């Protein structure tokens, strides 16, 4: 399953940090952050609950970039 989320982040480097954090999260098959459109495209592993996984993605992103936001 793939989903797109609107994000708020200040710079391209921060967006890269968010992408790395999302890709390291269990349950995420692939995540791509586009700084220009302020969107995160996430593909989830089979059988995962996107809402639960995205809560963890948000927490992990806040650890590397505390002023970022993912609108769930």
C-alpha positions as CSV (number, residue, x, y, z in Angstrom):
1,X,0.0,0.0,0.0
2,X,1.2,3.5,-0.9
3,X,0.1,6.8,0.7
4,X,1.1,10.4,0.3
5,X,1.4,12.8,3.3
6,X,1.8,16.5,3.4
7,X,4.8,17.6,5.4
8,X,6.3,20.9,6.8
9,X,10.1,21.2,6.8
10,X,12.4,24.1,6.5
11,X,15.2,22.9,4.2
12,X,16.2,20.2,1.7
13,X,18.8,18.8,4.1
14,X,16.1,18.4,6.8
15,X,13.9,16.7,4.2
16,X,16.7,14.2,3.5
17,X,17.0,13.5,7.2
18,X,13.3,12.8,7.4
19,X,13.5,10.5,4.4
20,X,16.3,8.5,6.0
21,X,14.4,8.3,9.3
22,X,11.3,7.1,7.6
23,X,13.1,4.5,5.6
24,X,14.7,3.1,8.7
25,X,11.3,2.6,10.4
26,X,9.9,-0.9,10.7
27,X,6.9,-1.4,8.4
28,X,8.1,1.1,5.8
29,X,9.1,-0.6,2.5
30,X,10.1,2.7,0.9
31,X,9.8,6.4,1.6
32,X,10.5,9.4,-0.6
33,X,10.4,13.0,0.6
34,X,10.0,15.7,-2.0
35,X,11.1,19.1,-0.5
36,X,9.8,21.1,-3.5
37,X,6.2,19.8,-3.1
38,X,6.4,19.2,0.7
39,X,5.1,15.7,0.4
40,X,6.2,12.3,1.7
41,X,5.3,9.2,-0.4
42,X,5.4,6.1,1.7
43,X,5.1,2.5,0.6
44,X,4.3,0.1,3.5
45,X,5.3,-3.5,4.0
46,X,2.6,-6.1,3.4
47,X,0.1,-6.4,6.3
48,X,1.2,-3.2,8.1
49,X,-1.3,-0.7,9.5
50,X,-0.3,2.7,7.9
51,X,-1.7,4.7,10.8
52,X,0.4,2.8,13.4
53,X,3.5,2.9,11.2
54,X,3.2,6.6,10.5
55,X,3.0,7.4,14.2
56,X,6.4,5.8,14.6
57,X,7.7,7.5,11.4
58,X,6.6,10.9,12.9
59,X,8.4,10.1,16.2
60,X,11.6,9.1,14.3
61,X,11.5,12.2,12.1
62,X,11.1,14.4,15.2
63,X,14.3,12.8,16.6
64,X,16.4,14.0,13.7
65,X,14.5,17.2,12.9
66,X,12.5,18.4,15.8
67,X,10.7,21.2,14.0
68,X,9.4,19.1,11.1
69,X,5.8,18.0,10.8
70,X,3.9,15.2,9.0
71,X,0.2,15.8,8.6
72,X,-1.5,12.4,9.2
